Amino acid sequence: MLLVIDVGNTTIVFGVYHNDELISDFRIATVKTRTSDEYGMLFYNSLSHANIDVNEIDDVIISSVVPNLMHTLPSMVIKYFNKRPIVVNRNLNLGLKIKYVNPDEVGADRLVNAVAAIKNYGGPCIIIDIGTAMTFCVIDKDNNYLGGLIMPGIGISAEALFMMTSKLPKIEIVKSEKVIETSTVAAMQAGLYYGFTSMIDGILEKIARELNMDLKDLNIISTGGFSSLLTSDSKYNIVIDRFLTLKGLKLIYDLNRKDKFEG
Protein backbone atom coordinates (compact mmCIF):
# COMPACT_ATOMS: atom_id res chain seq x y z
CA MET A 1 0.00 0.00 0.00
CA LEU A 2 1.11 3.53 -0.81
CA LEU A 3 0.43 6.62 1.33
CA VAL A 4 0.16 9.78 -0.81
CA ILE A 5 0.25 13.20 0.89
CA ASP A 6 -0.56 16.57 -0.69
CA VAL A 7 0.30 19.52 1.57
CA GLY A 8 -1.58 22.68 0.63
CA ASN A 9 -1.65 26.08 2.31
CA THR A 10 -5.03 25.44 3.95
CA THR A 11 -5.56 21.68 3.82
CA ILE A 12 -3.48 18.52 3.81
CA VAL A 13 -5.12 15.87 1.65
CA PHE A 14 -3.83 12.33 1.93
CA GLY A 15 -4.92 8.93 0.79
CA VAL A 16 -3.97 5.29 0.62
CA TYR A 17 -3.61 3.31 -2.59
CA HIS A 18 -3.87 -0.46 -2.57
CA ASN A 19 -2.20 -1.37 -5.85
CA ASP A 20 -3.93 1.07 -8.27
CA GLU A 21 -7.09 1.68 -6.21
CA LEU A 22 -7.53 4.69 -3.90
CA ILE A 23 -9.16 2.96 -0.93
CA SER A 24 -9.33 5.89 1.53
CA ASP A 25 -8.82 9.64 1.52
CA PHE A 26 -8.65 12.20 4.31
CA ARG A 27 -8.48 15.96 4.81
CA ILE A 28 -6.95 17.77 7.78
CA ALA A 29 -6.10 21.43 8.37
CA THR A 30 -2.61 22.64 7.51
CA VAL A 31 -1.09 24.02 10.72
CA LYS A 32 2.48 25.19 10.28
CA THR A 33 3.28 25.05 14.01
CA ARG A 34 2.26 21.41 14.55
CA THR A 35 5.11 19.08 15.45
CA SER A 36 5.96 15.84 13.69
CA ASP A 37 4.49 13.95 16.65
CA GLU A 38 1.20 15.85 16.43
CA TYR A 39 0.95 15.10 12.71
CA GLY A 40 1.97 11.52 13.38
CA MET A 41 -0.95 11.00 15.73
CA LEU A 42 -3.38 12.66 13.29
CA PHE A 43 -2.26 10.38 10.47
CA TYR A 44 -2.15 7.32 12.71
CA ASN A 45 -5.67 7.92 14.09
CA SER A 46 -7.13 8.71 10.66
CA LEU A 47 -5.75 5.52 9.16
CA SER A 48 -6.74 3.45 12.16
CA HIS A 49 -10.30 4.77 11.93
CA ALA A 50 -10.36 3.49 8.32
CA ASN A 51 -9.05 0.10 9.52
CA ILE A 52 -5.69 0.62 7.83
CA ASP A 53 -2.68 -0.70 9.73
CA VAL A 54 0.25 1.73 9.46
CA ASN A 55 2.55 -1.29 9.35
CA GLU A 56 0.96 -2.25 6.03
CA ILE A 57 2.07 1.01 4.36
CA ASP A 58 4.88 0.04 1.98
CA ASP A 59 5.93 3.52 0.87
CA VAL A 60 5.09 7.22 1.09
CA ILE A 61 5.24 10.15 -1.35
CA ILE A 62 4.77 13.81 -0.38
CA SER A 63 4.02 16.94 -2.38
CA SER A 64 4.14 20.24 -0.49
CA VAL A 65 3.83 23.96 -1.13
CA VAL A 66 4.44 24.81 2.55
CA PRO A 67 8.18 25.19 3.26
CA ASN A 68 7.64 25.17 7.04
CA LEU A 69 6.44 21.56 6.87
CA MET A 70 9.11 20.21 4.53
CA HIS A 71 11.10 18.92 7.51
CA THR A 72 8.18 18.17 9.84
CA LEU A 73 6.25 15.77 7.61
CA PRO A 74 9.18 13.70 6.28
CA SER A 75 10.36 13.38 9.90
CA MET A 76 6.86 12.23 10.86
CA VAL A 77 6.88 9.60 8.11
CA ILE A 78 10.27 8.28 9.18
CA LYS A 79 9.24 8.03 12.84
CA TYR A 80 5.66 6.75 12.51
CA PHE A 81 5.82 4.74 9.27
CA ASN A 82 9.50 3.73 9.32
CA LYS A 83 9.81 4.86 5.69
CA ARG A 84 11.89 7.50 3.97
CA PRO A 85 9.38 9.30 1.73
CA ILE A 86 9.80 10.43 -1.83
CA VAL A 87 9.39 14.23 -1.89
CA VAL A 88 8.17 15.66 -5.18
CA ASN A 89 10.47 18.05 -7.00
CA ARG A 90 11.16 18.80 -10.61
CA ASN A 91 14.28 16.59 -10.66
CA LEU A 92 12.19 13.43 -10.40
CA ASN A 93 11.07 11.57 -13.49
CA LEU A 94 7.79 13.35 -14.28
CA GLY A 95 7.30 12.54 -17.94
CA LEU A 96 6.97 16.19 -18.89
CA LYS A 97 9.21 19.05 -19.98
CA ILE A 98 9.00 22.29 -17.97
CA LYS A 99 9.18 25.45 -20.06
CA TYR A 100 9.39 27.89 -17.14
CA VAL A 101 12.32 30.32 -17.24
CA ASN A 102 13.31 28.88 -13.85
CA PRO A 103 11.81 25.36 -13.55
CA ASP A 104 12.52 25.32 -9.80
CA GLU A 105 9.82 27.97 -9.34
CA VAL A 106 6.99 25.68 -10.41
CA GLY A 107 5.05 24.52 -7.35
CA ALA A 108 5.06 20.80 -6.62
CA ASP A 109 1.26 20.72 -6.69
CA ARG A 110 1.23 22.13 -10.23
CA LEU A 111 3.70 19.50 -11.40
CA VAL A 112 1.71 16.69 -9.79
CA ASN A 113 -1.54 17.92 -11.35
CA ALA A 114 0.15 18.13 -14.76
CA VAL A 115 1.36 14.54 -14.56
CA ALA A 116 -2.13 13.33 -13.64
CA ALA A 117 -3.83 15.40 -16.35
CA ILE A 118 -1.52 14.09 -19.07
CA LYS A 119 -2.06 10.47 -18.05
CA ASN A 120 -5.82 10.65 -17.43
CA TYR A 121 -6.96 13.20 -20.01
CA GLY A 122 -4.13 13.90 -22.43
CA GLY A 123 -2.79 17.11 -23.90
CA PRO A 124 -3.26 19.76 -24.87
CA CYS A 125 -5.01 20.62 -21.64
CA ILE A 126 -5.69 23.32 -19.08
CA ILE A 127 -5.72 22.55 -15.35
CA ILE A 128 -7.57 24.85 -12.96
CA ASP A 129 -6.66 24.26 -9.32
CA ILE A 130 -9.02 26.19 -7.07
CA GLY A 131 -7.60 26.25 -3.58
CA THR A 132 -6.13 28.93 -1.32
CA ALA A 133 -4.56 30.29 -4.50
CA MET A 134 -6.12 29.62 -7.88
CA THR A 135 -3.81 28.45 -10.64
CA PHE A 136 -4.19 27.77 -14.34
CA CYS A 137 -1.62 25.45 -15.92
CA VAL A 138 -1.25 24.72 -19.63
CA ILE A 139 0.25 21.57 -21.17
CA ASP A 140 0.61 21.06 -24.90
CA LYS A 141 0.18 17.88 -26.96
CA ASP A 142 3.88 17.05 -26.58
CA ASN A 143 3.72 17.05 -22.76
CA ASN A 144 5.43 20.41 -22.45
CA TYR A 145 4.43 22.31 -19.31
CA LEU A 146 4.04 25.77 -20.83
CA GLY A 147 3.24 27.71 -17.64
CA GLY A 148 0.12 29.55 -16.62
CA LEU A 149 -1.05 32.05 -14.07
CA ILE A 150 -1.63 32.39 -10.32
CA MET A 151 -4.16 34.51 -8.48
CA PRO A 152 -5.82 34.78 -5.05
CA GLY A 153 -8.46 32.14 -4.47
CA ILE A 154 -12.07 32.85 -3.56
CA GLY A 155 -11.43 32.13 0.12
CA ILE A 156 -8.64 34.72 0.29
CA SER A 157 -10.85 37.23 -1.51
CA ALA A 158 -13.75 36.68 0.88
CA GLU A 159 -11.42 37.07 3.85
CA ALA A 160 -9.96 40.27 2.41
CA LEU A 161 -13.44 41.79 2.06
CA PHE A 162 -14.04 41.14 5.74
CA MET A 163 -10.59 42.11 7.03
CA MET A 164 -9.94 45.19 4.90
CA THR A 165 -13.31 46.92 5.17
CA SER A 166 -15.02 48.49 8.16
CA LYS A 167 -18.58 47.26 7.75
CA LEU A 168 -18.63 44.20 5.53
CA PRO A 169 -19.23 40.96 7.47
CA LYS A 170 -17.62 37.53 7.29
CA ILE A 171 -19.72 35.41 4.93
CA GLU A 172 -20.24 31.85 3.77
CA ILE A 173 -19.13 31.20 0.19
CA VAL A 174 -22.11 29.79 -1.70
CA LYS A 175 -23.62 29.73 -5.17
CA SER A 176 -25.74 32.79 -5.82
CA GLU A 177 -28.89 32.59 -7.94
CA LYS A 178 -28.83 36.17 -9.23
CA VAL A 179 -26.52 39.13 -9.70
CA ILE A 180 -28.78 41.92 -8.44
CA GLU A 181 -29.10 41.23 -4.72
CA THR A 182 -30.92 43.25 -2.05
CA SER A 183 -28.88 42.58 1.09
CA THR A 184 -25.22 43.10 1.91
CA VAL A 185 -24.45 39.44 2.60
CA ALA A 186 -26.20 38.25 -0.58
CA ALA A 187 -24.51 40.99 -2.62
CA MET A 188 -21.09 39.89 -1.37
CA GLN A 189 -21.89 36.25 -2.13
CA ALA A 190 -23.06 37.16 -5.62
CA GLY A 191 -19.97 39.27 -6.21
CA LEU A 192 -17.64 36.47 -5.25
CA TYR A 193 -19.52 33.72 -7.09
CA TYR A 194 -20.15 35.57 -10.35
CA GLY A 195 -16.83 37.37 -10.20
CA PHE A 196 -14.89 34.12 -10.05
CA THR A 197 -17.06 32.08 -12.43
CA SER A 198 -16.92 34.84 -15.03
CA MET A 199 -13.19 35.23 -14.51
CA ILE A 200 -12.59 31.51 -15.01
CA ASP A 201 -14.43 31.45 -18.32
CA GLY A 202 -12.73 34.66 -19.40
CA ILE A 203 -9.24 33.37 -18.62
CA LEU A 204 -9.95 30.13 -20.49
CA GLU A 205 -10.87 32.19 -23.53
CA LYS A 206 -7.69 34.26 -23.26
CA ILE A 207 -5.54 31.12 -22.94
CA ALA A 208 -7.16 29.62 -26.03
CA ARG A 209 -6.53 32.80 -28.02
CA GLU A 210 -2.90 32.89 -26.89
CA LEU A 211 -2.50 29.28 -28.01
CA ASN A 212 -4.34 30.05 -31.25
CA MET A 213 -6.69 27.16 -30.49
CA ASP A 214 -10.38 26.53 -29.91
CA LEU A 215 -11.37 25.60 -26.36
CA LYS A 216 -13.26 22.57 -27.66
CA ASP A 217 -9.87 21.17 -28.73
CA LEU A 218 -8.44 21.48 -25.22
CA ASN A 219 -9.14 19.18 -22.29
CA ILE A 220 -10.06 21.33 -19.29
CA ILE A 221 -9.81 19.86 -15.80
CA SER A 222 -10.61 21.52 -12.49
CA THR A 223 -9.62 20.37 -9.02
CA GLY A 224 -9.36 21.78 -5.52
CA GLY A 225 -11.78 22.62 -2.75
CA PHE A 226 -13.98 25.03 -4.67
CA SER A 227 -13.82 23.31 -8.07
CA SER A 228 -17.39 21.98 -8.00
CA LEU A 229 -18.82 25.32 -6.88
CA LEU A 230 -17.02 27.47 -9.42
CA THR A 231 -16.75 25.33 -12.56
CA SER A 232 -19.86 23.11 -12.65
CA ASP A 233 -21.91 25.82 -14.39
CA SER A 234 -19.21 26.95 -16.84
CA LYS A 235 -20.26 27.42 -20.43
CA TYR A 236 -17.29 25.24 -21.35
CA ASN A 237 -16.84 21.51 -20.85
CA ILE A 238 -14.81 21.28 -17.65
CA VAL A 239 -14.12 17.91 -16.04
CA ILE A 240 -14.13 18.15 -12.23
CA ASP A 241 -11.60 15.75 -10.70
CA ARG A 242 -11.27 16.19 -6.94
CA PHE A 243 -8.62 13.44 -6.72
CA LEU A 244 -6.39 14.76 -9.51
CA THR A 245 -3.46 15.53 -7.19
CA LEU A 246 -3.60 12.17 -5.41
CA LYS A 247 -3.69 10.44 -8.80
CA GLY A 248 -0.63 12.43 -9.84
CA LEU A 249 1.27 11.45 -6.71
CA LYS A 250 0.58 7.77 -7.42
CA LEU A 251 1.79 8.17 -11.01
CA ILE A 252 4.99 9.95 -9.94
CA TYR A 253 5.64 7.24 -7.39
CA ASP A 254 5.27 4.59 -10.09
CA LEU A 255 7.77 6.47 -12.27
CA ASN A 256 10.29 6.82 -9.43
CA ARG A 257 9.68 3.86 -7.15
CA LYS A 258 12.73 2.92 -5.17
CA ASP A 259 13.00 -0.68 -6.33
CA LYS A 260 13.84 0.63 -9.81
CA PHE A 261 17.09 1.95 -8.35
CA GLU A 262 17.77 -1.10 -6.21
CA GLY A 263 17.75 -3.66 -9.01
C-alpha positions as CSV (number, residue, x, y, z in Angstrom):
1,M,0.0,0.0,0.0
2,L,1.1,3.5,-0.8
3,L,0.4,6.6,1.3
4,V,0.2,9.8,-0.8
5,I,0.3,13.2,0.9
6,D,-0.6,16.6,-0.7
7,V,0.3,19.5,1.6
8,G,-1.6,22.7,0.6
9,N,-1.7,26.1,2.3
10,T,-5.0,25.4,3.9
11,T,-5.6,21.7,3.8
12,I,-3.5,18.5,3.8
13,V,-5.1,15.9,1.7
14,F,-3.8,12.3,1.9
15,G,-4.9,8.9,0.8
16,V,-4.0,5.3,0.6
17,Y,-3.6,3.3,-2.6
18,H,-3.9,-0.5,-2.6
19,N,-2.2,-1.4,-5.8
20,D,-3.9,1.1,-8.3
21,E,-7.1,1.7,-6.2
22,L,-7.5,4.7,-3.9
23,I,-9.2,3.0,-0.9
24,S,-9.3,5.9,1.5
25,D,-8.8,9.6,1.5
26,F,-8.6,12.2,4.3
27,R,-8.5,16.0,4.8
28,I,-7.0,17.8,7.8
29,A,-6.1,21.4,8.4
30,T,-2.6,22.6,7.5
31,V,-1.1,24.0,10.7
32,K,2.5,25.2,10.3
33,T,3.3,25.0,14.0
34,R,2.3,21.4,14.6
35,T,5.1,19.1,15.4
36,S,6.0,15.8,13.7
37,D,4.5,13.9,16.7
38,E,1.2,15.9,16.4
39,Y,0.9,15.1,12.7
40,G,2.0,11.5,13.4
41,M,-1.0,11.0,15.7
42,L,-3.4,12.7,13.3
43,F,-2.3,10.4,10.5
44,Y,-2.2,7.3,12.7
45,N,-5.7,7.9,14.1
46,S,-7.1,8.7,10.7
47,L,-5.8,5.5,9.2
48,S,-6.7,3.5,12.2
49,H,-10.3,4.8,11.9
50,A,-10.4,3.5,8.3
51,N,-9.0,0.1,9.5
52,I,-5.7,0.6,7.8
53,D,-2.7,-0.7,9.7
54,V,0.3,1.7,9.5
55,N,2.6,-1.3,9.3
56,E,1.0,-2.3,6.0
57,I,2.1,1.0,4.4
58,D,4.9,0.0,2.0
59,D,5.9,3.5,0.9
60,V,5.1,7.2,1.1
61,I,5.2,10.2,-1.4
62,I,4.8,13.8,-0.4
63,S,4.0,16.9,-2.4
64,S,4.1,20.2,-0.5
65,V,3.8,24.0,-1.1
66,V,4.4,24.8,2.6
67,P,8.2,25.2,3.3
68,N,7.6,25.2,7.0
69,L,6.4,21.6,6.9
70,M,9.1,20.2,4.5
71,H,11.1,18.9,7.5
72,T,8.2,18.2,9.8
73,L,6.3,15.8,7.6
74,P,9.2,13.7,6.3
75,S,10.4,13.4,9.9
76,M,6.9,12.2,10.9
77,V,6.9,9.6,8.1
78,I,10.3,8.3,9.2
79,K,9.2,8.0,12.8
80,Y,5.7,6.7,12.5
81,F,5.8,4.7,9.3
82,N,9.5,3.7,9.3
83,K,9.8,4.9,5.7
84,R,11.9,7.5,4.0
85,P,9.4,9.3,1.7
86,I,9.8,10.4,-1.8
87,V,9.4,14.2,-1.9
88,V,8.2,15.7,-5.2
89,N,10.5,18.1,-7.0
90,R,11.2,18.8,-10.6
91,N,14.3,16.6,-10.7
92,L,12.2,13.4,-10.4
93,N,11.1,11.6,-13.5
94,L,7.8,13.3,-14.3
95,G,7.3,12.5,-17.9
96,L,7.0,16.2,-18.9
97,K,9.2,19.1,-20.0
98,I,9.0,22.3,-18.0
99,K,9.2,25.4,-20.1
100,Y,9.4,27.9,-17.1
101,V,12.3,30.3,-17.2
102,N,13.3,28.9,-13.9
103,P,11.8,25.4,-13.6
104,D,12.5,25.3,-9.8
105,E,9.8,28.0,-9.3
106,V,7.0,25.7,-10.4
107,G,5.0,24.5,-7.4
108,A,5.1,20.8,-6.6
109,D,1.3,20.7,-6.7
110,R,1.2,22.1,-10.2
111,L,3.7,19.5,-11.4
112,V,1.7,16.7,-9.8
113,N,-1.5,17.9,-11.4
114,A,0.2,18.1,-14.8
115,V,1.4,14.5,-14.6
116,A,-2.1,13.3,-13.6
117,A,-3.8,15.4,-16.3
118,I,-1.5,14.1,-19.1
119,K,-2.1,10.5,-18.1
120,N,-5.8,10.7,-17.4
121,Y,-7.0,13.2,-20.0
122,G,-4.1,13.9,-22.4
123,G,-2.8,17.1,-23.9
124,P,-3.3,19.8,-24.9
125,C,-5.0,20.6,-21.6
126,I,-5.7,23.3,-19.1
127,I,-5.7,22.6,-15.4
128,I,-7.6,24.9,-13.0
129,D,-6.7,24.3,-9.3
130,I,-9.0,26.2,-7.1
131,G,-7.6,26.2,-3.6
132,T,-6.1,28.9,-1.3
133,A,-4.6,30.3,-4.5
134,M,-6.1,29.6,-7.9
135,T,-3.8,28.5,-10.6
136,F,-4.2,27.8,-14.3
137,C,-1.6,25.5,-15.9
138,V,-1.3,24.7,-19.6
139,I,0.3,21.6,-21.2
140,D,0.6,21.1,-24.9
141,K,0.2,17.9,-27.0
142,D,3.9,17.1,-26.6
143,N,3.7,17.0,-22.8
144,N,5.4,20.4,-22.5
145,Y,4.4,22.3,-19.3
146,L,4.0,25.8,-20.8
147,G,3.2,27.7,-17.6
148,G,0.1,29.5,-16.6
149,L,-1.0,32.0,-14.1
150,I,-1.6,32.4,-10.3
151,M,-4.2,34.5,-8.5
152,P,-5.8,34.8,-5.0
153,G,-8.5,32.1,-4.5
154,I,-12.1,32.8,-3.6
155,G,-11.4,32.1,0.1
156,I,-8.6,34.7,0.3
157,S,-10.9,37.2,-1.5
158,A,-13.8,36.7,0.9
159,E,-11.4,37.1,3.9
160,A,-10.0,40.3,2.4
161,L,-13.4,41.8,2.1
162,F,-14.0,41.1,5.7
163,M,-10.6,42.1,7.0
164,M,-9.9,45.2,4.9
165,T,-13.3,46.9,5.2
166,S,-15.0,48.5,8.2
167,K,-18.6,47.3,7.8
168,L,-18.6,44.2,5.5
169,P,-19.2,41.0,7.5
170,K,-17.6,37.5,7.3
171,I,-19.7,35.4,4.9
172,E,-20.2,31.9,3.8
173,I,-19.1,31.2,0.2
174,V,-22.1,29.8,-1.7
175,K,-23.6,29.7,-5.2
176,S,-25.7,32.8,-5.8
177,E,-28.9,32.6,-7.9
178,K,-28.8,36.2,-9.2
179,V,-26.5,39.1,-9.7
180,I,-28.8,41.9,-8.4
181,E,-29.1,41.2,-4.7
182,T,-30.9,43.2,-2.1
183,S,-28.9,42.6,1.1
184,T,-25.2,43.1,1.9
185,V,-24.4,39.4,2.6
186,A,-26.2,38.2,-0.6
187,A,-24.5,41.0,-2.6
188,M,-21.1,39.9,-1.4
189,Q,-21.9,36.2,-2.1
190,A,-23.1,37.2,-5.6
191,G,-20.0,39.3,-6.2
192,L,-17.6,36.5,-5.3
193,Y,-19.5,33.7,-7.1
194,Y,-20.1,35.6,-10.4
195,G,-16.8,37.4,-10.2
196,F,-14.9,34.1,-10.1
197,T,-17.1,32.1,-12.4
198,S,-16.9,34.8,-15.0
199,M,-13.2,35.2,-14.5
200,I,-12.6,31.5,-15.0
201,D,-14.4,31.4,-18.3
202,G,-12.7,34.7,-19.4
203,I,-9.2,33.4,-18.6
204,L,-9.9,30.1,-20.5
205,E,-10.9,32.2,-23.5
206,K,-7.7,34.3,-23.3
207,I,-5.5,31.1,-22.9
208,A,-7.2,29.6,-26.0
209,R,-6.5,32.8,-28.0
210,E,-2.9,32.9,-26.9
211,L,-2.5,29.3,-28.0
212,N,-4.3,30.0,-31.3
213,M,-6.7,27.2,-30.5
214,D,-10.4,26.5,-29.9
215,L,-11.4,25.6,-26.4
216,K,-13.3,22.6,-27.7
217,D,-9.9,21.2,-28.7
218,L,-8.4,21.5,-25.2
219,N,-9.1,19.2,-22.3
220,I,-10.1,21.3,-19.3
221,I,-9.8,19.9,-15.8
222,S,-10.6,21.5,-12.5
223,T,-9.6,20.4,-9.0
224,G,-9.4,21.8,-5.5
225,G,-11.8,22.6,-2.7
226,F,-14.0,25.0,-4.7
227,S,-13.8,23.3,-8.1
228,S,-17.4,22.0,-8.0
229,L,-18.8,25.3,-6.9
230,L,-17.0,27.5,-9.4
231,T,-16.8,25.3,-12.6
232,S,-19.9,23.1,-12.6
233,D,-21.9,25.8,-14.4
234,S,-19.2,26.9,-16.8
235,K,-20.3,27.4,-20.4
236,Y,-17.3,25.2,-21.4
237,N,-16.8,21.5,-20.9
238,I,-14.8,21.3,-17.6
239,V,-14.1,17.9,-16.0
240,I,-14.1,18.1,-12.2
241,D,-11.6,15.8,-10.7
242,R,-11.3,16.2,-6.9
243,F,-8.6,13.4,-6.7
244,L,-6.4,14.8,-9.5
245,T,-3.5,15.5,-7.2
246,L,-3.6,12.2,-5.4
247,K,-3.7,10.4,-8.8
248,G,-0.6,12.4,-9.8
249,L,1.3,11.4,-6.7
250,K,0.6,7.8,-7.4
251,L,1.8,8.2,-11.0
252,I,5.0,10.0,-9.9
253,Y,5.6,7.2,-7.4
254,D,5.3,4.6,-10.1
255,L,7.8,6.5,-12.3
256,N,10.3,6.8,-9.4
257,R,9.7,3.9,-7.1
258,K,12.7,2.9,-5.2
259,D,13.0,-0.7,-6.3
260,K,13.8,0.6,-9.8
261,F,17.1,1.9,-8.3
262,E,17.8,-1.1,-6.2
263,G,17.8,-3.7,-9.0
